[in-house]
C-alpha cells in the first residue's frame, strides 16, 4: 500500500511539475501587490476607521519587518517559502470569517504580511535555480495564463471588495493554495538544512531592530488611516531616533560579515525602497485625496504592465542608445517618471516608469550581489528586501516631515488631510499642500538618484 501511494504521489508530482513555476509566480504577485488593493477596503466598514485600518497596518508592518529577524542566519528558500505559504493561507482563510468577528481580519493582515515578506524572495530563488538548470518543459502561453489570473483576481477584489469582501479573501486563498501545489511539485526543492542559532547577541540585536521598526511603522500607518496628528509625531520622533541606529547596525553587520558588498549595492537597494514607497505610500495619498480612491486600481494595473514590459523595454532602449549604460538608462527613466507625475494626465505613465525602475534596480542589485560577493542566491535575495525596507522607511520619514512643514507654512491642518484620506473623500482644497509636498519629495528623490549615480561612477572608476 505504501509503495502504491508513493508511486501515485510521484506520478502526480510529475504531471503537475511543468505548472510549478506558473503557480509560484501567480502566488508571488498575489501576496506582493494585491493586498494593497484588498485590505484598504476594510477601512470604512462599520464606520470605525481606526479598527478597520488595523488589518492593513498589520499587513504593512509585518511585510516590512519580518525579514530582519533572519538577519545573519540566511535560511534556505525552502524554509522561507514553507513559512510564507502556511502564514498566507491561514491569513486568507481567517479573512473569510472577518464579517462575523473582526479580529479575523486582523489575523488576516498578519498572515498575509508574513507571506508578503517571505514568499517573493524565496520564489525568486527558485526562479534563479530554474535558469541554472536544464530548461524544463514550459507551459505554452504561460505569461498569458499568469497575467490573466492576476487580472481576474484584481477584478474580483475591485467588484466584491466592498459588500462581499469574503469573496476576495476566497480568491486570495485559492491563489495561495496554487502556490502550495507549485511548491510541492517543484523539482527545484533542495534538502532542508538546520538553522544554528548560536549567537544570542545577534538574536537580541535582530529582535530589538525589528521591534523598533515595527513600532515606528505601526505609528505611521495608524496615523495615515486614523487621521490624527499625535501618533504621527510620535512615530516620526521614534523613527528619527531609531532609523539612523538601524541603518548603522545594518551596514556595519553587512560590512563585517561580507566585506565585498559594495556601496552601489546598498545605494541601489535603498533607492529601490524609496521608489516603491513614493508610489505605495505617497501615491495613495495623492490618488485618494486628489483623484479619488477608485483611480488607485489603475495604479495597481501599472504594476502588472511594468512586470510585462519593463525588461524588454530597457533592453530595446539599451540597444538603440548604446552610448548610455543600462544602469544610467535606468536612472534617467527614474527621473523621467518623477517629472511625469507632476502632470495628472500622464501620472500613470510616470508610475509605470517608476515601477519599471523598481524591477530593474532589483535585477541590478541581485546581479551585483552574485558577481561581487560569495553569497548564495538564498542569501542574496534576503539582502535586497531589507535594503528596500530601510529605503522605504527613510522616504516615509522625509515625506511626513515635509508635509508637516508645508502645512504649517500654508496654515493647513495635516489631520484634516489625513481624515480625507482615511475616508477616501476627494478634497481639492488640499491641492496646494499636495503639490508643494510633491515638489519637495521629487527633489529628495532626484538628490537620492544623483547620489546613486555618483557612487556608481566612483565604483566603476576604482575597479
ZAMARGU-4260 file (C-alpha; in steps of 0.2 Angstrom, whole numbers, plus 5000, padded with zeros to 4 digits):
<rodrens>
0) 5000/5000/5000 | 5014/5012/5005 | 5023/5009/4988 | 5006/5012/4978 | 5004/5029/4987
5) 5022/5034/4984 | 5020/5029/4966 | 5004/5039/4964 | 5012/5054/4973 | 5027/5054/4961
10) 5016/5052/4946 | 5005/5067/4952 | 5021/5077/4955 | 5027/5074/4938 | 5011/5078/4930
15) 5010/5095/4938 | 5028/5099/4938 | 5028/5110/4922 | 5015/5121/4931 | 5026/5124/4946
20) 5034/5140/4940 | 5017/5147/4934 | 5008/5144/4951 | 5023/5151/4961 | 5023/5167/4950
25) 5005/5169/4952 | 5006/5167/4971 | 5021/5179/4972 | 5012/5193/4964 | 4996/5190/4974
30) 5004/5192/4991 | 5016/5206/4985 | 5004/5218/4977 | 4986/5214/4978 | 4984/5216/4997
35) 4987/5235/4994 | 4970/5234/4984 | 4961/5222/4995 | 4965/5227/5014 | 4961/5246/5012
40) 4943/5241/5008 | 4941/5237/5026 | 4944/5254/5032 | 4927/5261/5031 | 4917/5246/5036
45) 4906/5249/5051 | 4912/5267/5051 | 4925/5264/5064 | 4940/5270/5055 | 4954/5265/5067
50) 4949/5247/5070 | 4946/5244/5051 | 4963/5251/5047 | 4972/5239/5058 | 4972/5224/5046
55) 4981/5235/5033 | 4993/5242/5046 | 4997/5225/5052 | 5000/5218/5035 | 5012/5233/5030
60) 5022/5232/5047 | 5024/5213/5046 | 5029/5214/5027 | 5042/5227/5031 | 5050/5219/5047
65) 5049/5200/5047 | 5065/5198/5036 | 5075/5207/5049 | 5073/5193/5061 | 5083/5182/5049
70) 5097/5194/5048 | 5114/5185/5049 | 5106/5167/5048 | 5102/5166/5029 | 5089/5152/5030
75) 5086/5142/5014 | 5072/5147/5002 | 5063/5131/5006 | 5060/5136/5024 | 5055/5154/5020
80) 5043/5148/5007 | 5035/5135/5018 | 5033/5148/5032 | 5026/5161/5020 | 5014/5149/5012
85) 5007/5142/5028 | 5005/5160/5036 | 4997/5167/5020 | 4985/5153/5018 | 4980/5154/5036
90) 4978/5173/5035 | 4967/5172/5019 | 4956/5159/5027 | 4954/5170/5043 | 4949/5184/5031
95) 4934/5174/5026 | 4927/5175/5044 | 4930/5193/5047 | 4912/5198/5044 | 4907/5188/5060
100) 4922/5193/5071 | 4933/5207/5065 | 4948/5200/5074 | 4950/5188/5060 | 4953/5202/5048
105) 4967/5207/5059 | 4974/5190/5059 | 4972/5190/5040 | 4983/5206/5039 | 4997/5197/5050
110) 4997/5181/5040 | 4997/5190/5023 | 5010/5202/5029 | 5022/5187/5033 | 5018/5179/5017
115) 5022/5195/5008 | 5039/5197/5016 | 5045/5179/5014 | 5037/5172/4998 | 5043/5184/4984
120) 5062/5182/4989 | 5060/5163/4991 | 5051/5162/4974 | 5065/5172/4966 | 5077/5160/4972
125) 5068/5146/4964 | 5067/5156/4948 | 5086/5158/4948 | 5089/5139/4951 | 5077/5136/4936
130) 5089/5147/4925 | 5104/5137/4930 | 5097/5120/4926 | 5092/5112/4910 | 5076/5121/4904
135) 5061/5111/4910 | 5045/5108/4899 | 5036/5125/4899 | 5018/5128/4898 | 5013/5137/4881
140) 5007/5154/4884 | 5011/5154/4902 | 5013/5173/4903 | 4995/5174/4896 | 4989/5162/4910
145) 4999/5172/4923 | 4993/5189/4919 | 4975/5183/4916 | 4974/5175/4933 | 4981/5191/4941
150) 4969/5202/4932 | 4954/5191/4936 | 4958/5192/4955 | 4961/5211/4953 | 4943/5212/4945
155) 4936/5201/4959 | 4943/5212/4973 | 4938/5228/4964 | 4920/5222/4962 | 4917/5212/4978
160) 4929/5220/4990 | 4915/5231/4997 | 4900/5222/5002 | 4906/5204/4998 | 4924/5205/5003
165) 4924/5187/5009 | 4924/5183/4990 | 4941/5192/4988 | 4949/5183/5003 | 4942/5167/4995
170) 4952/5171/4979 | 4967/5175/4989 | 4966/5158/4997 | 4964/5149/4981 | 4979/5158/4973
175) 4990/5154/4989 | 4984/5136/4988 | 4991/5136/4970 | 5007/5141/4977 | 5007/5127/4989
180) 5004/5115/4975 | 5018/5123/4965 | 5030/5121/4979 | 5025/5103/4982 | 5028/5098/4964
185) 5043/5108/4961 | 5059/5099/4956 | 5069/5114/4962 | 5067/5110/4980 | 5083/5106/4990
190) 5086/5096/5006 | 5081/5105/5022 | 5096/5112/5032 | 5095/5116/5050 | 5097/5134/5057
195) 5110/5136/5071 | 5105/5150/5082 | 5122/5150/5091 | 5124/5169/5093 | 5112/5175/5107
200) 5119/5193/5105 | 5114/5193/5086 | 5097/5187/5091 | 5094/5201/5103 | 5100/5214/5091
205) 5089/5207/5077 | 5074/5207/5089 | 5077/5225/5095 | 5079/5232/5077 | 5064/5223/5071
210) 5053/5228/5086 | 5059/5246/5084 | 5055/5247/5066 | 5038/5238/5069 | 5033/5251/5082
215) 5038/5265/5071 | 5028/5259/5056 | 5013/5255/5067 | 5013/5273/5072 | 5014/5280/5054
220) 5002/5268/5047 | 4989/5271/5061 | 4991/5289/5058 | 4988/5288/5039 | 4972/5278/5041
225) 4966/5286/5058 | 4968/5304/5053 | 4976/5311/5069 | 4992/5321/5071 | 4998/5315/5089
230) 5003/5297/5084 | 5011/5304/5068 | 5023/5315/5078 | 5026/5300/5090 | 5030/5289/5075
235) 5042/5302/5067 | 5051/5305/5083 | 5053/5287/5086 | 5059/5284/5068 | 5071/5299/5068
240) 5080/5291/5083 | 5079/5273/5078 | 5082/5274/5059 | 5100/5280/5060 | 5104/5267/5073
245) 5096/5253/5062 | 5105/5259/5046 | 5122/5259/5056 | 5119/5242/5063 | 5113/5235/5046
250) 5128/5242/5036 | 5140/5238/5049 | 5135/5220/5050 | 5135/5218/5031 | 5152/5225/5030
255) 5159/5214/5044 | 5151/5198/5038 | 5153/5201/5019 | 5167/5214/5016 | 5164/5213/4997
260) 5147/5220/4997 | 5149/5237/4988 | 5141/5254/4992 | 5132/5253/4974 | 5123/5238/4981
265) 5117/5247/4996 | 5113/5263/4987 | 5103/5255/4973 | 5094/5244/4985 | 5090/5259/4996
270) 5084/5269/4981 | 5073/5255/4976 | 5064/5256/4993 | 5062/5275/4991 | 5054/5272/4973
275) 5042/5259/4980 | 5036/5270/4994 | 5035/5285/4983 | 5021/5276/4974 | 5014/5265/4988
280) 5014/5277/5002 | 5014/5295/4995 | 5005/5289/4979 | 4990/5283/4988 | 4988/5299/4997
285) 4989/5309/4981 | 4977/5297/4972 | 4964/5296/4986 | 4964/5315/4990 | 4965/5322/4973
290) 4959/5309/4961 | 4948/5298/4970 | 4951/5281/4978 | 4944/5272/4963 | 4958/5278/4952
295) 4971/5268/4963 | 4966/5252/4954 | 4974/5259/4938 | 4990/5262/4948 | 4990/5243/4953
300) 4987/5239/4935 | 5003/5249/4931 | 5012/5236/4942 | 5006/5222/4931 | 5011/5231/4915
305) 5028/5236/4921 | 5031/5217/4925 | 5027/5213/4907 | 5036/5226/4898 | 5050/5233/4909
310) 5064/5221/4905 | 5061/5221/4886 | 5058/5240/4885 | 5075/5243/4894 | 5084/5230/4883
315) 5077/5239/4867 | 5082/5256/4874 | 5099/5250/4878 | 5102/5244/4860 | 5095/5260/4852
320) 5106/5271/4864 | 5122/5261/4866 | 5131/5277/4872 | 5122/5276/4889 | 5124/5261/4900
325) 5109/5252/4905 | 5112/5257/4923 | 5112/5275/4919 | 5097/5272/4907 | 5088/5266/4922
330) 5092/5282/4932 | 5086/5293/4918 | 5070/5283/4917 | 5068/5286/4935 | 5070/5305/4933
335) 5058/5305/4918 | 5045/5295/4929 | 5046/5308/4943 | 5044/5323/4931 | 5029/5315/4923
340) 5020/5313/4940 | 5018/5332/4940 | 5005/5332/4926 | 4989/5322/4930 | 4985/5316/4913
345) 5002/5307/4912 | 5003/5302/4930 | 5000/5284/4926 | 5014/5284/4914 | 5025/5291/4927
350) 5020/5277/4939 | 5023/5265/4925 | 5041/5271/4923 | 5044/5271/4942 | 5038/5253/4943
355) 5049/5248/4928 | 5064/5256/4938 | 5060/5246/4953 | 5061/5230/4944 | 5077/5235/4936
360) 5085/5241/4952 | 5081/5224/4960 | 5089/5215/4945 | 5105/5226/4946 | 5106/5223/4965
365) 5105/5204/4963 | 5117/5204/4948 | 5130/5213/4958 | 5127/5203/4974 | 5130/5187/4963
370) 5146/5194/4955 | 5154/5204/4969 | 5150/5193/4984 | 5152/5175/4990 | 5133/5174/4995
375) 5122/5160/4988 | 5106/5165/4980 | 5096/5161/4996 | 5106/5174/5005 | 5106/5187/4990
380) 5088/5188/4989 | 5086/5192/5008 | 5098/5207/5007 | 5088/5217/4994 | 5071/5217/5003
385) 5080/5223/5019 | 5088/5237/5010 | 5071/5241/5002 | 5063/5242/5019 | 5076/5254/5026
390) 5075/5265/5010 | 5056/5265/5011 | 5056/5270/5030 | 5068/5284/5026 | 5056/5291/5012
395) 5041/5290/5024 | 5050/5299/5037 | 5055/5313/5025 | 5038/5313/5017 | 5029/5317/5034
400) 5042/5330/5039 | 5040/5339/5023 | 5021/5338/5024 | 5020/5345/5042 | 5032/5359/5037
405) 5022/5364/5022 | 5006/5363/5031 | 5012/5374/5045 | 5018/5387/5032 | 5002/5386/5022
410) 4991/5386/5038 | 4984/5369/5034 | 4979/5355/5046 | 4988/5339/5042 | 4975/5330/5052
415) 4961/5336/5040 | 4971/5329/5025 | 4973/5313/5034 | 4955/5312/5038 | 4950/5315/5020
420) 4962/5301/5015 | 4955/5289/5028 | 4938/5292/5022 | 4943/5291/5004 | 4935/5308/5000
425) 4942/5319/4987 | 4947/5336/4994 | 4953/5348/4981 | 4956/5361/4994 | 4972/5352/4998
430) 4979/5353/4981 | 4992/5367/4986 | 4998/5356/5000 | 4999/5341/4990 | 5008/5350/4975
435) 5021/5358/4986 | 5024/5342/4996 | 5025/5333/4979 | 5039/5345/4973 | 5050/5344/4988
440) 5048/5325/4988 | 5053/5324/4970 | 5068/5335/4974 | 5073/5322/4988 | 5071/5308/4975
445) 5082/5317/4962 | 5095/5320/4976 | 5095/5301/4980 | 5096/5297/4962 | 5111/5309/4959
450) 5120/5301/4974 | 5117/5283/4967 | 5124/5289/4951 | 5140/5297/4959 | 5143/5281/4970
455) 5141/5270/4954 | 5153/5281/4944 | 5166/5281/4958 | 5164/5262/4960 | 5167/5260/4941
460) 5182/5271/4941 | 5191/5262/4955 | 5188/5244/4949
</rodrens>
